[in-house]
Amino acid sequence: MKCSPLTLVKSLMAASLLFAAAQAPAQQVLRVSAIPDEAPTELQRKFKPLGEYLEKKLNMKVEFTPVTDYAASVEGLINHKLDMVWFGGFTFVQAKDRSKGQVVPLVQRAEDEKFRSVFVTTSKTINKLDDLKGKTLSFGSESSTSGHLMPRSFLLAAKINPDTDLKRIAFSGAHDATVAAVAGGKVDAGALNISVWEKLVAEKKVDPAAVRVFYTTPGYYDYNWTVRADMNPELKKKITDAFLALDASKPEDKAILDLQRASKFIPTKAENYTAIEAAAVNAGLLKK
């Protein structure tokens, strides 16, 4: 039985489409980034083993692309230049707001359920938040949850307005840079992420006898790995499963978790960040 030319063309087109579909997954690249809350070299070092692990689990290439600032991580994801980003709680809220709810947080570290910030100083006269009045203070990035939003929120709750009650506020751009500013005497005090503080102390990059913590905030939800809502559901599940499968009892997995400063990863959801959103609105950092 002979095929008509039209039927033959349709058959060939269908076959080529099937071939292309079969080839597509092998050509896929998962483009990943993270908010620049530490030095770019440190972010690359932390991600390398995790990226290699994800490549094996997902059977696709994983590329880490550093971004210049927090805003670039948000824009990169919602403009389809990135597929997955390590956000702080506030950056996630900004991305959710900018994309009109078209981003989804997949997983967070167990530690991110009750994350905290610390205030540090070298001054013997600063021992409580109230002592900051009339002094100079450095935050991290303006878009940082643990380096700006939540420290500002707790200052406001203590009836201290950083913009009017302090002599001067500065933004270092990153948590490690905040510690350096305090240690170098550029500011009287600084606020940063407790995880980075503990890492700097453990690595002896800061002397806790010289730079000391004088206030630790209550806990709040913070970091997460976020993707766009339009990501292929199968890929979304594979990524989630890969993170949840990391097991600290296995040496290779523990090495990855240690670099991420995580005991394990757990599922998360957008609703976990409503308090962060409320704090951002209250602090005047997010308009609704």
N, C-alpha and C positions, 0 to 999 in steps of 0.2 A: 504494500500500500504506500503510494507516494504522498509526501507532505507538500502542502502548498508553500510557496515562498514566504508568505506571511507567518504561517505556523512555524516554519523553520527559523525565521528571525526571532520569533517569540521564544522558541525553545533555547536558542543560543543566548538570548538576553537573560533568560531565567538561569541558565547554567552559569553565566558569567557573574550574575549577582550572588548565586550560591557560593561560587568560588571566592568572590571578594569577601563575603561574610565569613567564610571559613578562614580566610587569611587575616582578617582584621584584628582579632585578639592578639596574634603574635606580634603585630606592629604597634600595639598600644603602649603608651608610656603614661605612668602615673606621675604627674607633676606635683611635687610636694614642697611646702615652705613652712616657715615658722616666724612668729613675731620676733623681731631682733632685740630681745630683752637681755642678751649677752653678746659678747664679741662674736663676729661672724665666724672666726676660726673655731671657736668653742661650739657653736651651733653645728657646724659641719662635722666636727669630731664626734659630737653626741649622736648625730643622725646616721653616720656611716654604717655601723653594724645593724641598726634598725632597718635601714634601707635595703641592705643585703638580705636580711631576714624576710622582709616583705616581698622582695623579688622572687624568692623561692616559694613563698606561700601563695602568691598571686599569679605566678608564672608570667610575669610581665616586667618590663624595665621600670625602675623607680628612679626618678631624678629629683635631687634636692636643689632648689633655686633660692638663694638668699635674697631678701628684699631690703630696701634701704630704710624703710620705716614701717610703723604699725599700719598706717593708712594704706600703704602699698600691698600689704598682705590681704587686707579686706577687698581692695579693688581687684587684685589679681584673681581672687576666688570668684567673685560675682561676675567678673568680665571674662570668665572661662580661660584665663591664662594659667591658672593653677587648679588642681583637682582636689587637693586636701591641704589644710593648714592647721598648724598647732597654734591655737588662739588662747589668749587669756580670757577670763570671763567677760570683761568689759569689751574686748575686741570682738568676741563672739556676738555680744549684744549689738555692737555697732554694725557688724556684718548682717545680722538678722534684720536690723532696722533699714539699712541701705538696700537690701535685696527684697524687702517686703516679705520676710519669712521664708525665703527660698534657700536657706542653708540649714543643715542638720548636724548637730553634734553627735558623734558616734560613741566615743569612749573617753574616759578620763582616768587619771591615776587614782588609786584608792585614796591617796593623800589629798587629792583635790576636792574631796567632799567637805573637808574642814581645813581649808588652807588658811595661812595666817601671814601677816606682815610684821616686820619688826622696825622699831625706831632705834637708831644707833647714834652715839655721840662720843667725843673725846673729852667733853667738858664735865668737870666735877660738879658744876652748878645745875646741870640738867639731869633730873631724876624722875620726872613725871611730865605728862603732856603739857600741863599748865606752865611748866618752866620754859617752854618754847616761846612764850610771848616776848616779843622784842628781839628774838634771835633769828639767825638765818638757817634755812632748811632746804635740802635738796630732795626732790622726788626723782623718779626714773623718767620714763617717757610719759607724755601727757595722756596717752591712750592706755597706759599700763593699769591693770586691775590692782595688782599687789604693790606696785610702786608709786601709784598716784590716787586712783579712784577710792579704794578702800581706806588707805591712810587718811586721805582728805575727809572721807565720810566719818571716820572715828574722831577726827579732830573737831569736825562740826558738831558731832554728838556731845563732845566735851565742852561745847560752847567756845571753841577757838576757831576763828575764821583765818585761814592761812593768808588770805589776801590783804587783810587789814590788821590782824593782831601780831603778825610776824614782821620782822624788819625787812626780810627779803626771802622770796622763794626762787629756786632754780630748778631746771629739769636737766638731769645728767644724760638722759637717753637710754640708760641701761642700769641694771641692778649693781653690777660690779663697778661701774663708773661712779655710782652714788657712794659706795664704800670708799673708793679712792678719793673722792672729793672731801669726805669727812676726815679720813686719815691724813690727808694733805693740808687740812686746816682751811680749805676753801669755804666751807660752811660749818656751822655749829652742830648740825645734826642732819640725819638723812633717814628716809623711809624706803624699805625694800622688802622683797620676797624672802621669807624665812628659809626656803630651800636653798637659794643662792648663798645666803648668809652662812648657813651650816656647811655648805660645800667649801666656801672660801676659808672658813675656820679649819675644817678637816684637812685641806690642802696646804695649810699654813701660809696662805696668801694675805691673811690679816691677823694681827695680834689682838685677841679678845681682851687682853689686859689694857691695851691702849684704846681700841675702839670697842665700846661695850653696848649691849642692848639695854635700853632703859624702859622700853614698853613693847609688849607683844599684843597684837589685836586679838579679839575673839575670832573664831573660825568662820569661813564663808566658802562657797563654791568658787572654783577658779578654772584652771586650764582644761582644755579639751582638744581632741582632734575633730575637725569639722570638714564636711564635704557639702557640695551643692545638693539640693533636693532632687535635681534632675539626673543625678548619677544613676547608672544602671543598677537596679536593685540587687542583682546577683553580685556585682563587684562590691557594692556597699556591704553586703553580708560577709563576703570573703575578707574584706579589710577588718571588719569588726571581729570576726572569728579569729583572725590572725593575732590581733592585739590581746584578745581574751585568752588565747592559748599560751601566751608567754608564762612560763612557770619558773619561779625563783629557785625551785629545787634542782633545776637542770643548769649546769654551769654555763652553757652558751646563752641560755635565756637570761640568767642572772646578770651576765655581763651587759646585756642590752638594757635590762631593767635598771641596773645600777647607774648607767650613763643617763638614763631618763629620770633618775632619782625617784624611782617608783618601786613599790613592793609588788604591785600587780596593776593591771588595767581592768576597769569595770565599765559596764554600759552607762551612758548618761542620756539626758534629754533636755530639750530647750527650756522646759518648765523649771529646771533646777536653777536657772539664771535670772528668775524674775526679781529676786532681791537685789542682784547686781544692777539690773535695769532700773529699779526703783531708786537705788542709791545714786546712780548716774543722773537721773532726772532731778533728784533732790539737791545734788551738788552743782547742778547747772551745766553738767557736761554732756547731757543728751536732751534734745528738745523733743517734746511730744505734742 
